[in-house]
Amino acid sequence: MNIKTLTKFVFYLNSCLLLCTNVSFSQQNQFTQDSIRSEELYYTGRAQYRQGDYANSIKNLYKSLDIKIKLYGEQDFRLGRVYNAIGIQYKALGKLNEAIEVYLKTIEIYKEYYNGENARLGTPYTNLGNIYKQKGNFVDALKYHQQALSNYRLTPEKYSFQIEQVKSNIAESYFLIDQFEKSLDFINENINNPDKKILPSIYNLRASIYRSLNNISEAKKNYLLAINATIKVYGEEDYELGFNYINFGDLLISTEDFELAESYLNKAKPIIIGTFGEKGIGPSDLYMTLGDLYSAKTFGSNSLESFRLKKKEYLEKALYQYQEAIIALTDNFVIHDPRANPEIEQCIFEAQCLKALQKKAEAYFKLAEVLGNNVDDKLDYLSCSLNTNIIASDLLNTIRTEVVNEDSKLLISELQNRTFLNSIKIAHELWSLTGNNKYFSTAFQNAERNKAASLMDYLTDQNAKELSLIPDSILLMQENINLQISHINNELFDEIQYNGNDPAKVEAFRAQLFNLEREKARLTRYMESNYEEYYSMKYADDMLQVDDVQNKLLKNEVIVEYVLDISDEDRNGFLYTFLISGNNYKLLKYSVTEQDLADIRKLHEFLSDPNYISITNEKFNNYLSSAYSLYNVLIKPIEEDIVDRNITIIPDGILSYIPFDALLYGQVRTSGINFRNLPYLIKRHSFNYAYSANLYLGDAKKKSAANKLLAFAPTYSKDNSLGDEEFNSLTPLSGIYEEVENISSHVKTKAYIDTSATEENFMKNYQDYDILHLSMHTLLNDSLPMFSKLAFMPSGNESTNMDGWLTTQEIYNLDLNARLAVLSACNTGSGVLKKGEGVISLARGFIYAGCPSIIMTLWEVEDRSGAPILDEFYQLLGNGKRKHQALRMAKLKHIENADPLKAHPHYWLGYVSIGNTDPMYTGNDVYFFLAILLVIVAVISDQLLRNKKARKNRAF
């Protein structure tokens, strides 16, 4: 290569390098400019949020996000804070589901980038906790705040303020799920030296707790401390001060200090409206509390007429304020006339909107009561009240169906109780005034919505999965998650109860549960989004109407459904009795007294008393009195409608604890103790029980399992080396072997007794049998009903994770093919009572698992007397009797053959039938009639043949 050529080459090379450098510099410059622009848009968006300009704020944040995605890709950690900020805007706009999605995206990015847990995750977890609180799902809110605390503690020196803040959130969550003492204890143990910025919210929460505990003086003291601390930290125009004024005003209303309450609310108004405008949670809180002020106001009056006019004026002012609160919480709803209600879809802040609707409906009902002499006005106001409450009821249904886990559903069932009771109360008044059957239907539908709601949700969800086209792989994935949740819950429970409560282990178990429940929720959202048929079936509001119920009932069948409307167990209230048969229906209202409630408690205590042998004349006579009094309240008003009928009782509240068989239809006066000849209601009527009419009349299983009956009867001995200390403390049940032996003589039985009656053998075989019979001990846990458990034998096989204890939670995850479960264990129908759900018992777990019929026990049954009753029950069942009829006839036989003391209801009344009553087998009577029919047919055929031959012979 010559010099000239070389010079040319160097020139071209330098030119290329210079060009590349310029291009690289240009690209770097563009990258820097885009990066700066994305930051400008991010901070502009945040500033606009603080000014209340949410619409432009979210636009700029999305522009910032788009630039960052182009610069760094879709999974870069720098996107996390933008998603987080967008979530805050969605929350402010009331778009809570959208907020949840972007927070979950933030979590996904942080987990991916940091390869697991990181303190930064505390922020989106905290925000999700606040979202779920706003949605009324306080159980999930608590779980997210607990997880946020766990993450912040990974870098405590950097996130000290956030740690204090999230501790306050956790304490508030305990308060919101009505664990007031636990909330106060958490504050005292964990927030001793709060940051001054958090101090006002701590005082405010303390005040709310003391108010709920009815310690008004401490509540006032803490509200005033909250007000002073807020002024000191944030000044006199901060919105937190406005909220503190509202809260204190609300307390003053409850103490009837209306003038002072109004002055504090007037102080709050310019702060709240000046900060938020007319939309959002803040304004709605203000307007609702003003509505409460006018609704509660008392005043002197010279005459009844002037009192009514003044009360009407105040209630109309209250209605206006409640309507303003509703407008503040909705989208595209601006009608100021209280008679107008929004569509459910317009309710942005669902939980808060529900509260405002409830208050408005109650104000209309009060107006109807005040102007009771004017029938037209009363009907008008009652109609307005009912229309509003129906919207509230539908909104509640929407809130509940969005919830995934059982704990949250149970809590929401308790919260919804008042809404449904109000609908029943209003509809009954309208039905009484008009006789219009549509009001009976409305009352009945709300009674049903208030019964076993979470159980109904679960079974509807299971049915939707079975009938839709969701792949088995996805269903198996969900089943595995449920099993893991159940297992970790058991591990956590054991660690806290028995294994030392190691904080590190507890934290690890809670973190595992949190991640599993998030995965379960994600999978649920995926199924709802991708399988339209599943979604439509799951959320279809297919409640049975009255005519549906009538069409499904047998000719001689009647449903009696009770609703108790009492604000407290020791106070007066009302009992509503719904009666529906194939050709009739009624709705009765009865004033419940403290004595009625005392009779229910006394009757249950008497029947379930383990010292039933030590009976005194006083206890005996108290039973006679209570059983007869309750008969007059519960049965006598409808007795003419239930004669010679099969009766399914749907109880409510504390009525769930009493078996109606034990009521007495006659008054007894006697000087001695004799249980044999008493006028028990079982001698007149046959009773079955159900959680709700919808569950009872749902389609029963058409197919049965291949084999007849699977029975378990474990042995209990202190010498058993495989059991834990709790298991070895159980006493032997000598009558259960006789019980299983008797059953085998009537139904083909596979029996596991003594040491073979293990949980492992149950899990291997339960799906293959039509009847499950479990004779064993039960351990109840009233504080944590999901951890009540059946005591199988421990197998000693550690690899199976089967310790012999089958908990209610584990039963939920079974997939039963059995049409009947006979739970001959003690207390299988007992448990804690939840409003809107009934008794949370082991028996309920078998309903969850797909078994439509249960024979359960209401207390500790006496196993020696139980064996012959169940022997007779199975014999009658095999003869084709319906389940509840077979049980009734077995009880009557026991009474007939028992001596005066062993006829005590404790011996024979512990067993009750719940659920589907269809016979299990075709009875011998059917075969007998078929045989007679065949004989008749043969005789007729023979006679016809003879006649035919005779005619032929005559023809020849």
Secondary structure as the mmCIF struct_conf table of DSSP 4:
data_model
#
loop_
_struct_conf.conf_type_id
_struct_conf.id
_struct_conf.beg_label_comp_id
_struct_conf.beg_label_asym_id
_struct_conf.beg_label_seq_id
_struct_conf.end_label_comp_id
_struct_conf.end_label_asym_id
_struct_conf.end_label_seq_id
HELX_RH_AL_P HELX_RH_AL_P1 ILE A 3 ARG A 50
TURN_TY1_P TURN_TY1_P1 GLN A 51 GLY A 52
HELX_RH_AL_P HELX_RH_AL_P2 TYR A 54 TYR A 72
TURN_TY1_P TURN_TY1_P2 GLU A 74 GLN A 75
HELX_RH_3T_P HELX_RH_3T_P1 PHE A 77 LEU A 79
HELX_RH_AL_P HELX_RH_AL_P3 GLY A 80 LEU A 93
TURN_TY1_P TURN_TY1_P3 GLY A 94 GLY A 94
HELX_RH_AL_P HELX_RH_AL_P4 LEU A 96 TYR A 114
TURN_TY1_P TURN_TY1_P4 ASN A 115 ASN A 115
BEND BEND1 GLY A 116 GLY A 116
HELX_RH_3T_P HELX_RH_3T_P2 ALA A 119 LEU A 121
HELX_RH_AL_P HELX_RH_AL_P5 GLY A 122 GLN A 134
TURN_TY1_P TURN_TY1_P5 LYS A 135 GLY A 136
HELX_RH_AL_P HELX_RH_AL_P6 PHE A 138 TYR A 152
TURN_TY1_P TURN_TY1_P6 ARG A 153 LEU A 154
BEND BEND2 THR A 155 THR A 155
TURN_TY1_P TURN_TY1_P7 PRO A 156 LYS A 158
BEND BEND3 TYR A 159 TYR A 159
HELX_RH_AL_P HELX_RH_AL_P7 SER A 160 LEU A 176
TURN_TY1_P TURN_TY1_P8 ILE A 177 ASP A 178
HELX_RH_AL_P HELX_RH_AL_P8 PHE A 180 ASN A 190
BEND BEND4 ASN A 192 ASN A 193
TURN_TY1_P TURN_TY1_P9 LYS A 196 ILE A 198
HELX_RH_AL_P HELX_RH_AL_P9 LEU A 199 SER A 212
TURN_TY1_P TURN_TY1_P10 LEU A 213 ASN A 214
HELX_RH_AL_P HELX_RH_AL_P10 ILE A 216 TYR A 234
TURN_TY1_P TURN_TY1_P11 GLU A 236 GLU A 237
HELX_RH_AL_P HELX_RH_AL_P11 TYR A 239 SER A 254
TURN_TY1_P TURN_TY1_P12 THR A 255 GLU A 256
HELX_RH_AL_P HELX_RH_AL_P12 PHE A 258 PHE A 276
TURN_TY1_P TURN_TY1_P13 GLY A 277 GLU A 278
BEND BEND5 LYS A 279 GLY A 280
HELX_RH_AL_P HELX_RH_AL_P13 ILE A 281 ALA A 296
BEND BEND6 ASN A 302 SER A 303
HELX_RH_AL_P HELX_RH_AL_P14 LEU A 304 ALA A 328
TURN_TY1_P TURN_TY1_P14 LEU A 329 LEU A 329
STRN STRN1 THR A 330 THR A 330
BEND BEND7 ASP A 331 ASN A 332
BEND BEND8 ASP A 337 ASP A 337
TURN_TY1_P TURN_TY1_P15 PRO A 338 ARG A 339
HELX_RH_3T_P HELX_RH_3T_P3 ILE A 344 GLN A 346
STRN STRN2 CYS A 347 CYS A 347
BEND BEND9 ILE A 348 PHE A 349
HELX_RH_AL_P HELX_RH_AL_P15 GLU A 350 VAL A 370
TURN_TY1_P TURN_TY1_P16 LEU A 371 ASN A 373
HELX_RH_AL_P HELX_RH_AL_P16 VAL A 375 THR A 401
TURN_TY1_P TURN_TY1_P17 GLU A 402 GLU A 402
BEND BEND10 ASN A 405 ASN A 405
HELX_RH_AL_P HELX_RH_AL_P17 GLU A 406 THR A 434
HELX_RH_AL_P HELX_RH_AL_P18 ASN A 437 ARG A 449
TURN_TY1_P TURN_TY1_P18 ASN A 450 ASN A 450
BEND BEND11 LYS A 451 ALA A 452
HELX_RH_AL_P HELX_RH_AL_P19 ALA A 453 LEU A 467
BEND BEND12 SER A 468 SER A 468
HELX_RH_AL_P HELX_RH_AL_P20 ASP A 472 GLN A 497
TURN_TY1_P TURN_TY1_P19 TYR A 498 TYR A 498
BEND BEND13 ASN A 499 ASN A 499
HELX_RH_AL_P HELX_RH_AL_P21 PRO A 503 ASN A 530
HELX_RH_AL_P HELX_RH_AL_P22 GLU A 532 LYS A 538
BEND BEND14 TYR A 539 TYR A 539
HELX_LH_PP_P HELX_LH_PP_P1 MET A 543 GLN A 545
HELX_RH_AL_P HELX_RH_AL_P23 VAL A 546 LYS A 552
BEND BEND15 LEU A 553 LEU A 553
TURN_TY1_P TURN_TY1_P20 LYS A 555 ASN A 556
STRN STRN3 GLU A 557 ASP A 565
BEND BEND16 SER A 567 ASP A 568
TURN_TY1_P TURN_TY1_P21 GLU A 569 ASP A 570
BEND BEND17 ARG A 571 ARG A 571
STRN STRN4 GLY A 573 SER A 581
TURN_TY1_P TURN_TY1_P22 GLY A 582 ASN A 583
STRN STRN5 ASN A 584 VAL A 592
HELX_LH_PP_P HELX_LH_PP_P2 THR A 593 THR A 593
HELX_RH_AL_P HELX_RH_AL_P24 GLU A 594 SER A 608
TURN_TY1_P TURN_TY1_P23 PRO A 610 ILE A 613
BEND BEND18 SER A 614 SER A 614
HELX_RH_AL_P HELX_RH_AL_P25 ASN A 617 LEU A 634
TURN_TY1_P TURN_TY1_P24 ILE A 635 ILE A 635
HELX_RH_3T_P HELX_RH_3T_P4 LYS A 636 ILE A 638
HELX_RH_AL_P HELX_RH_AL_P26 GLU A 639 ILE A 642
TURN_TY1_P TURN_TY1_P25 VAL A 643 ASP A 644
STRN STRN6 ASN A 646 ILE A 650
HELX_RH_3T_P HELX_RH_3T_P5 GLY A 653 TYR A 657
HELX_RH_3T_P HELX_RH_3T_P6 PHE A 660 ALA A 662
STRN STRN7 LEU A 664 LEU A 664
BEND BEND19 TYR A 665 GLY A 666
BEND BEND20 SER A 671 GLY A 672
TURN_TY1_P TURN_TY1_P26 ARG A 676 ASN A 677
BEND BEND21 LEU A 678 LEU A 678
STRN STRN8 TYR A 680 TYR A 680
HELX_RH_3T_P HELX_RH_3T_P7 LEU A 681 LYS A 683
TURN_TY1_P TURN_TY1_P27 ARG A 684 ARG A 684
STRN STRN9 SER A 686 TYR A 689
BEND BEND22 TYR A 691 TYR A 691
HELX_RH_AL_P HELX_RH_AL_P27 ALA A 693 TYR A 696
TURN_TY1_P TURN_TY1_P28 LEU A 697 LEU A 697
BEND BEND23 GLY A 698 GLY A 698
HELX_LH_PP_P HELX_LH_PP_P3 ASP A 699 LYS A 701
BEND BEND24 LYS A 702 LYS A 702
BEND BEND25 ALA A 706 ALA A 706
STRN STRN10 ASN A 707 PRO A 714
TURN_TY1_P TURN_TY1_P29 LYS A 718 ASP A 719
BEND BEND26 SER A 721 GLY A 723
HELX_RH_AL_P HELX_RH_AL_P28 GLU A 725 ASN A 728
TURN_TY1_P TURN_TY1_P30 SER A 729 SER A 729
HELX_LH_PP_P HELX_LH_PP_P4 LEU A 730 PRO A 732
TURN_TY1_P TURN_TY1_P31 SER A 734 SER A 734
HELX_RH_AL_P HELX_RH_AL_P29 GLY A 735 SER A 744
TURN_TY1_P TURN_TY1_P32 SER A 745 HIS A 746
BEND BEND27 VAL A 747 VAL A 747
STRN STRN11 THR A 749 ASP A 754
TURN_TY1_P TURN_TY1_P33 THR A 755 SER A 756
STRN STRN12 THR A 758 THR A 758
HELX_RH_AL_P HELX_RH_AL_P30 GLU A 759 ASN A 765
HELX_RH_3T_P HELX_RH_3T_P8 TYR A 766 ASP A 768
STRN STRN13 TYR A 769 LEU A 774
BEND BEND28 MET A 776 MET A 776
STRN STRN14 THR A 778 LEU A 779
BEND BEND29 ASP A 782 LEU A 784
HELX_RH_3T_P HELX_RH_3T_P9 PRO A 785 PHE A 787
STRN STRN15 LYS A 789 ALA A 791
STRN STRN16 MET A 793 MET A 793
HELX_RH_3T_P HELX_RH_3T_P10 GLU A 798 THR A 800
TURN_TY1_P TURN_TY1_P34 ASN A 801 ASN A 801
BEND BEND30 GLY A 804 GLY A 804
STRN STRN17 TRP A 805 THR A 807
HELX_RH_AL_P HELX_RH_AL_P31 THR A 808 TYR A 812
TURN_TY1_P TURN_TY1_P35 ASN A 813 ASN A 813
BEND BEND31 ARG A 819 ARG A 819
STRN STRN18 LEU A 820 LEU A 823
BEND BEND32 ALA A 825 ALA A 825
TURN_TY1_P TURN_TY1_P36 CYS A 826 GLY A 829
STRN STRN19 VAL A 832 LYS A 834
TURN_TY1_P TURN_TY1_P37 LYS A 835 GLU A 837
STRN STRN20 GLY A 838 ILE A 840
HELX_RH_AL_P HELX_RH_AL_P32 LEU A 842 TYR A 848
TURN_TY1_P TURN_TY1_P38 ALA A 849 GLY A 850
STRN STRN21 SER A 853 THR A 857
BEND BEND33 LEU A 858 TRP A 859
HELX_RH_AL_P HELX_RH_AL_P33 ASP A 863 GLY A 878
TURN_TY1_P TURN_TY1_P39 ASN A 879 GLY A 880
HELX_RH_AL_P HELX_RH_AL_P34 LYS A 883 ASN A 897
BEND BEND34 ALA A 898 ALA A 898
TURN_TY1_P TURN_TY1_P40 PRO A 900 ALA A 903
BEND BEND35 HIS A 904 HIS A 904
HELX_RH_AL_P HELX_RH_AL_P35 PRO A 905 TRP A 908
BEND BEND36 LEU A 909 GLY A 910
STRN STRN22 TYR A 911 GLY A 915
BEND BEND37 MET A 920 TYR A 921
HELX_RH_AL_P HELX_RH_AL_P36 ASN A 924 ALA A 955
#
